[in-house]
């Protein structure tokens, strides 16, 4: 087994022969002096266990460290400035275990700066000029074993995990023969992600720093391949879990390096080192995918929200009318209070109100509301629908489109509109009958011909005149105001004084003049189908219906 140098220099200031044979008196602990600078790293020459050490500079040896090597020999390093290990600790070949110095005789500078390396052929001490071996002859003199690797031309750093993110815990000088017990995939350095683990220190060394970078004869320490597609393996470093996909909030949990975590989805979050993919655990914890060996989103649910079109609209400050059609001529049958949120199914172009002809259709009942009554008249997210036919033009006599009933309808100059009815009989007017005259029909004559779908139209009313029979036109005669008292006789000129005004007596009463028409004469007051005829003191008028 070959040993490595105890320091970072191969300069020998005094060899074994000088110590045992050239000095007078000879040294009782012959060894090899290496001229290293004060405070240089001290490395374990071979793998073994710490057998003895001294932190004091009181005697000739100063501070020292003795290691029982696994090959059965013991090595001791003298005149140190620092010792970093304790008795019983396991150390690996090339591991830094302290610093070189010049201690001795009660001073840190009892000698010039160097390290004295002694080698015994057994685990123990024996002090004489011929009791030690020449250490220089065993340096690098053997081929590395199956699990050993030789450090290349540059020192090899040992770290607490397979990543350069953490500082180096030790350094192996070039040519050091190091013992390893496994390998793992870690941080990629110069295209190489293989790291060796020290057999005794447990530190990680990047394989690129050794002459043999192969993983043969070393245990594969990589975690097993996840059993399910939704599982992800944490990288060599731990992965932080957060309440949302962002580093703005502190981590709420942590997944250990090389552990396997089951995920149920992924989402796009904060970009970290150019990567925006975050994994989510079933409990809602988010992990940045860059902390896992597999950063793919396969077998995971896409938790990103799709661009959902907003179909709701909010009524403005004032209530908004609801109509059957998108036209102002369609009566409003209800309204929605200000601030009401209504789900819409589409829009169309209807009546233009204040320069806006967009109308929204309600999803609940397909009724229409003018978009100007809402906080937003935008049609985004709504489907355009064809405009329905506008309502029929309203009747000039019924501009508001009130419900129409079938029945009797009569209008005259005096009475105006009469009430419609489907159940009541037609209004009638009473016509006086002159003395001696007969009337074929009832004294009560209908005002107009009723609209009926169940029977024929009644025949015109017939009444008799004193000298003959005359057929009246359709419609009842307008009833003449009846006076009280005795009627005056007509004068020869066609005019006669009427009776005194009712309620008045004596000569002081007022008299009315009334026009009397001669037989067969038509009044000049006739209009349309209204005819006034007179026959010796009475006249009939057909109402306009």
Order of alpha helices (4+ residues) and beta strands (2+ residues): beta-beta-beta-beta-beta-beta-beta-beta-beta-beta-beta-beta-beta-beta-beta-beta-beta-beta-beta-beta-beta-beta-beta-beta-beta-beta-beta-beta-beta-beta-beta-beta-beta-beta-beta-beta-beta-beta-beta-beta-beta
